[in-house]
Amino acid sequence: MTPRLKAVLIVAVVGALLGIALLFLDRTGAPEPTETLRIGAFEGDVGALAWIAAEQGFFRQVGLNAELKGFDTGKASVDALRKGEVDAAMASEFVLADLSFGEPDLRVLASVSQYWNKGLIARRDRGIARPADLKGKRIGVALTSTSEHTLVVFLALQGLTANDVQLVNLPPRQLVEQMESGTIDAAITWQPHVDSIERRLGENAIHLLPRGADAYLLALTREETASAKPRAFERHLQALLLAEEWIQADPERAKAWLARRFALDPAYVARLWPDMRLAVTLPQEILEIMDGEARWLAKKKATPTLPDFSRTLHAAPLAAVRPAAVTVFAR
């Protein structure tokens, strides 16, 4: 073989290999996704990491074809998971605590946000100036929810019980309307409904819960799915971590994005920001909070058996991509 022919063959081989490589690269230089994951994402501020990861191309950057489907509530997201419509869901730790009584195969991959979004608002014109004044008053609340649990704990700290007040079961939007009309004397709910009540009542509103109890939005899946798609879940969390870093790099840009993406008032986002941490973690506190919620739920369900929440944790994917984010002591 002549030197000239060898050179021609080398060029041809290199060109062919380059062509093959380009088939696996998109125009940004990121690898073509080799895994697919259907994600039931919370369509709201605390669920922002998934939507940022999608819009900024972070899923594709880590080689994951993420199919996002938005849900207004965590329960609806988990319902889609139960029906097999998605591979992963997002819901609060309270939703998991409730469902774990009957569905022990649910698994926690990570927390994707920590937030303090509840508020207990009362009407001043009903003679309410301090927590003790709630005795005998009509308090609106969505029963068997994290709000009711927070209210029960709050009343206990004031030396009161649920029997000392009149609980009125209402969904959040009706809470806002009935607080404005005066049908109820106080209401406990979550954002953005707390903000709506305060704006409608103006100076007549008194906030009795300066900062609500911690809550976590969890990334969930089922045990079978977690075992079948280990690499996909690693890439999922890796993309969310990139979204977290994107927020930390420029918080003001992130606030503007949040307001635009979810059609929120920038002033509301600014008020919300200090009480919301968009980060991928798996802390011990989640187990402790769910344990307290489960004990309360067990009384309502009249069952003596509590779920073992240490068994709901599936820390392997997060430990693989950011070990320092996993701070639980249970397995």
C-alpha positions as CSV (number, residue, x, y, z in Angstrom):
1,M,0.0,0.0,0.0
2,T,1.4,3.3,-1.0
3,P,1.9,6.2,1.5
4,R,-0.7,8.2,-0.4
5,L,-3.3,5.4,-0.2
6,K,-2.7,5.0,3.5
7,A,-3.2,8.7,4.0
8,V,-6.5,8.6,2.1
9,L,-7.7,5.6,4.2
10,I,-6.8,7.4,7.4
11,V,-8.7,10.5,6.4
12,A,-11.7,8.4,5.4
13,V,-11.7,6.4,8.7
14,V,-11.4,9.6,10.8
15,G,-14.2,11.2,8.8
16,A,-16.5,8.2,9.4
17,L,-15.8,8.2,13.1
18,L,-16.4,11.9,13.3
19,G,-19.7,11.5,11.5
20,I,-20.8,8.8,13.9
21,A,-19.9,11.0,16.9
22,L,-21.9,13.8,15.5
23,L,-25.0,11.6,15.3
24,F,-24.8,11.5,19.1
25,L,-24.3,15.2,19.6
26,D,-26.9,18.0,19.4
27,R,-26.0,21.4,18.1
28,T,-24.9,22.5,21.7
29,G,-22.4,19.7,21.9
30,A,-24.4,17.7,24.5
31,P,-24.8,14.0,24.0
32,E,-28.1,12.7,22.6
33,P,-30.3,11.4,25.4
34,T,-29.9,7.6,26.0
35,E,-32.5,7.4,28.7
36,T,-36.1,8.5,28.9
37,L,-38.0,9.5,32.1
38,R,-41.6,10.7,32.4
39,I,-41.7,13.2,35.2
40,G,-44.8,14.5,36.9
41,A,-43.7,18.0,37.9
42,F,-45.4,20.3,40.3
43,E,-46.7,23.3,38.2
44,G,-45.7,26.0,40.7
45,D,-43.0,28.0,42.4
46,V,-41.6,25.3,44.7
47,G,-41.4,22.9,41.7
48,A,-39.2,25.3,39.7
49,L,-36.1,23.1,39.5
50,A,-37.6,20.7,37.0
51,W,-38.9,23.4,34.8
52,I,-35.6,25.3,34.9
53,A,-33.8,22.1,34.0
54,A,-36.1,21.6,31.0
55,E,-36.0,25.2,29.7
56,Q,-32.2,25.6,30.2
57,G,-31.4,22.3,28.5
58,F,-29.9,20.6,31.6
59,F,-31.8,17.3,31.1
60,R,-30.4,17.0,27.6
61,Q,-26.9,18.1,28.8
62,V,-26.8,15.1,31.1
63,G,-28.1,12.7,28.5
64,L,-31.7,12.4,29.7
65,N,-34.9,12.7,27.6
66,A,-37.2,14.2,30.2
67,E,-40.9,14.3,29.4
68,L,-42.4,16.7,31.9
69,K,-46.1,16.8,32.7
70,G,-47.4,19.5,35.0
71,F,-49.7,19.0,38.0
72,D,-51.4,21.6,40.2
73,T,-51.1,19.4,43.3
74,G,-48.7,16.8,44.7
75,K,-51.6,14.3,45.1
76,A,-52.5,14.6,41.4
77,S,-48.8,14.0,40.5
78,V,-48.7,10.9,42.7
79,D,-52.0,9.6,41.3
80,A,-50.4,9.7,37.8
81,L,-47.5,7.7,39.2
82,R,-49.9,5.1,40.6
83,K,-51.6,4.8,37.2
84,G,-48.3,4.3,35.5
85,E,-48.6,7.6,33.5
86,V,-45.3,8.9,34.9
87,D,-42.1,7.4,36.2
88,A,-41.4,10.0,38.9
89,A,-43.7,12.4,40.8
90,M,-43.4,15.5,43.0
91,A,-45.4,15.8,46.3
92,S,-45.0,17.1,49.8
93,E,-43.7,14.9,52.6
94,F,-47.3,15.1,54.0
95,V,-48.7,13.4,50.9
96,L,-46.1,10.7,51.2
97,A,-46.8,10.2,55.0
98,D,-50.5,9.8,54.2
99,L,-50.1,7.4,51.3
100,S,-47.4,5.3,53.0
101,F,-50.0,3.7,55.3
102,G,-51.3,1.7,52.3
103,E,-48.6,2.0,49.7
104,P,-45.2,0.9,51.1
105,D,-43.5,0.7,47.7
106,L,-43.3,4.5,47.3
107,R,-39.7,5.8,47.4
108,V,-38.1,9.2,48.1
109,L,-35.3,10.1,45.7
110,A,-34.6,13.6,47.2
111,S,-36.2,16.8,48.3
112,V,-36.3,19.4,45.5
113,S,-37.3,22.3,47.6
114,Q,-37.8,23.3,51.3
115,Y,-40.4,26.0,52.0
116,W,-42.3,27.8,54.7
117,N,-45.5,28.7,53.0
118,K,-48.3,28.4,55.5
119,G,-50.1,31.2,57.3
120,L,-52.8,31.5,59.9
121,I,-54.7,34.7,59.2
122,A,-57.5,36.1,61.4
123,R,-59.9,39.0,61.2
124,R,-59.1,41.8,63.7
125,D,-62.8,42.9,63.6
126,R,-63.7,39.6,65.3
127,G,-61.8,40.5,68.4
128,I,-58.7,38.4,67.5
129,A,-55.4,40.0,68.5
130,R,-53.5,37.0,69.8
131,P,-53.7,33.2,69.5
132,A,-55.7,32.7,72.7
133,D,-58.5,34.8,71.1
134,L,-59.1,32.0,68.6
135,K,-61.1,30.0,71.2
136,G,-64.7,29.5,70.1
137,K,-63.9,31.0,66.6
138,R,-64.7,29.6,63.2
139,I,-61.4,28.6,61.5
140,G,-61.4,27.6,57.8
141,V,-59.0,24.8,56.9
142,A,-58.7,22.0,54.3
143,L,-59.2,18.9,56.6
144,T,-56.8,16.0,56.6
145,S,-54.1,18.2,55.1
146,T,-50.8,19.6,56.2
147,S,-52.6,22.8,57.1
148,E,-54.9,20.9,59.6
149,H,-51.8,19.2,61.1
150,T,-50.0,22.6,61.4
151,L,-53.1,24.1,63.1
152,V,-53.4,21.3,65.6
153,V,-49.8,21.6,66.6
154,F,-50.1,25.4,66.8
155,L,-53.2,25.2,69.0
156,A,-51.5,22.7,71.3
157,L,-48.7,25.2,71.8
158,Q,-51.3,27.8,72.9
159,G,-52.9,25.4,75.3
160,L,-55.9,24.8,73.0
161,T,-57.2,21.8,71.1
162,A,-59.3,21.4,67.9
163,N,-62.4,21.1,70.3
164,D,-61.8,24.7,71.5
165,V,-62.5,26.1,68.0
166,Q,-65.0,25.4,65.2
167,L,-63.2,23.9,62.2
168,V,-64.8,24.6,58.8
169,N,-63.7,22.4,56.0
170,L,-63.0,24.5,52.9
171,P,-60.6,24.3,49.8
172,P,-58.1,27.1,49.6
173,R,-59.9,29.3,47.1
174,Q,-63.1,29.2,49.2
175,L,-61.0,30.1,52.2
176,V,-60.0,33.3,50.5
177,E,-63.6,34.2,49.6
178,Q,-65.1,33.4,53.0
179,M,-62.4,35.2,54.9
180,E,-63.2,38.3,52.8
181,S,-67.0,38.0,53.3
182,G,-66.6,37.3,57.0
183,T,-68.3,33.9,57.0
184,I,-65.3,32.6,58.9
185,D,-63.1,34.3,61.5
186,A,-59.7,32.9,60.6
187,A,-58.1,30.6,58.1
188,I,-55.0,28.5,57.8
189,T,-53.7,27.7,54.3
190,W,-50.7,27.9,52.1
191,Q,-49.3,30.3,49.5
192,P,-50.4,32.0,47.3
193,H,-53.7,31.9,49.1
194,V,-52.2,33.4,52.3
195,D,-51.1,36.4,50.3
196,S,-54.5,36.7,48.7
197,I,-56.3,36.8,52.1
198,E,-53.9,39.4,53.4
199,R,-54.3,41.6,50.4
200,R,-58.1,41.4,50.5
201,L,-58.4,42.1,54.2
202,G,-55.7,44.8,54.3
203,E,-55.2,46.2,57.8
204,N,-58.0,44.0,59.1
205,A,-55.8,40.9,58.7
206,I,-53.6,39.7,61.6
207,H,-51.0,37.1,60.9
208,L,-50.8,34.6,63.9
209,L,-48.2,32.2,62.4
210,P,-45.1,34.3,61.6
211,R,-43.4,31.4,59.9
212,G,-45.2,28.1,59.1
213,A,-43.8,24.7,59.7
214,D,-41.1,23.4,57.4
215,A,-42.4,21.5,54.3
216,Y,-40.6,19.6,51.6
217,L,-41.4,18.9,48.0
218,L,-40.1,15.4,47.3
219,A,-39.1,13.6,44.1
220,L,-40.8,10.2,44.3
221,T,-41.0,7.0,42.4
222,R,-41.9,3.4,43.0
223,E,-39.5,0.7,44.2
224,E,-39.8,-1.3,40.9
225,T,-39.2,1.8,38.8
226,A,-36.2,2.9,40.9
227,S,-34.6,-0.5,40.4
228,A,-35.3,-0.6,36.7
229,K,-34.0,2.9,35.9
230,P,-31.1,3.6,38.2
231,R,-29.0,5.6,35.6
232,A,-32.1,7.6,34.5
233,F,-32.7,8.8,38.1
234,E,-29.1,9.7,38.6
235,R,-29.3,11.9,35.4
236,H,-32.6,13.3,36.6
237,L,-31.1,14.5,39.9
238,Q,-27.9,15.6,38.1
239,A,-30.0,18.0,35.9
240,L,-31.9,19.3,38.9
241,L,-28.5,20.0,40.6
242,L,-27.5,22.0,37.5
243,A,-30.8,24.0,37.9
244,E,-30.0,24.6,41.5
245,E,-26.5,26.0,40.5
246,W,-28.2,28.2,37.9
247,I,-30.3,29.8,40.6
248,Q,-27.4,30.3,42.9
249,A,-25.3,31.9,40.2
250,D,-27.9,34.7,39.7
251,P,-30.8,34.9,42.2
252,E,-32.3,38.0,40.6
253,R,-32.4,36.3,37.2
254,A,-34.0,33.3,38.9
255,K,-36.7,35.5,40.6
256,A,-37.5,37.1,37.2
257,W,-37.7,33.7,35.6
258,L,-40.0,32.4,38.4
259,A,-42.4,35.4,38.0
260,R,-42.5,34.9,34.2
261,R,-42.8,31.1,34.1
262,F,-45.7,30.9,36.6
263,A,-47.3,34.3,35.9
264,L,-46.6,35.6,39.4
265,D,-46.4,39.1,40.7
266,P,-42.6,40.0,41.0
267,A,-43.4,41.6,44.4
268,Y,-45.0,38.4,45.6
269,V,-41.9,36.4,44.4
270,A,-39.7,38.8,46.3
271,R,-41.7,38.2,49.5
272,L,-41.7,34.5,49.0
273,W,-38.0,34.1,48.2
274,P,-36.6,34.1,51.7
275,D,-39.0,31.4,52.7
276,M,-38.2,29.0,49.9
277,R,-35.0,27.0,49.3
278,L,-34.8,25.4,45.8
279,A,-32.2,22.8,46.4
280,V,-31.7,19.0,46.0
281,T,-31.1,17.4,49.4
282,L,-32.0,14.4,51.4
283,P,-31.9,15.4,55.1
284,Q,-32.8,13.6,58.3
285,E,-35.4,16.2,59.1
286,I,-37.7,14.7,56.4
287,L,-38.0,11.5,58.4
288,E,-38.7,13.3,61.6
289,I,-41.4,15.5,60.1
290,M,-43.1,12.6,58.4
291,D,-43.0,10.6,61.7
292,G,-44.9,13.4,63.5
293,E,-47.4,13.7,60.7
294,A,-47.9,9.9,60.6
295,R,-48.7,9.8,64.3
296,W,-51.4,12.4,63.9
297,L,-52.7,10.7,60.8
298,A,-52.8,7.3,62.5
299,K,-55.2,8.7,65.1
300,K,-57.5,10.0,62.3
301,K,-57.3,6.7,60.5
302,A,-57.7,4.8,63.8
303,T,-54.8,2.5,63.1
304,P,-52.0,1.6,65.5
305,T,-49.5,0.7,62.8
306,L,-47.1,3.4,61.6
307,P,-45.1,3.3,58.3
308,D,-41.4,2.8,58.5
309,F,-40.2,5.9,56.7
310,S,-36.6,4.8,56.7
311,R,-37.6,2.1,54.2
312,T,-39.1,4.7,51.8
313,L,-35.7,6.3,51.2
314,H,-33.9,5.5,47.9
315,A,-30.7,7.6,48.4
316,A,-28.5,5.7,45.8
317,P,-29.1,8.1,42.8
318,L,-28.4,11.3,44.8
319,A,-25.4,9.7,46.6
320,A,-24.0,8.8,43.2
321,V,-24.1,12.4,41.9
322,R,-23.7,14.5,45.1
323,P,-22.9,12.4,48.2
324,A,-22.8,15.5,50.5
325,A,-26.5,16.2,49.8
326,V,-27.5,12.9,51.6
327,T,-27.5,13.6,55.3
328,V,-29.9,10.9,56.6
329,F,-28.8,8.4,59.1
330,A,-31.3,5.7,58.2
331,R,-30.6,3.4,55.3
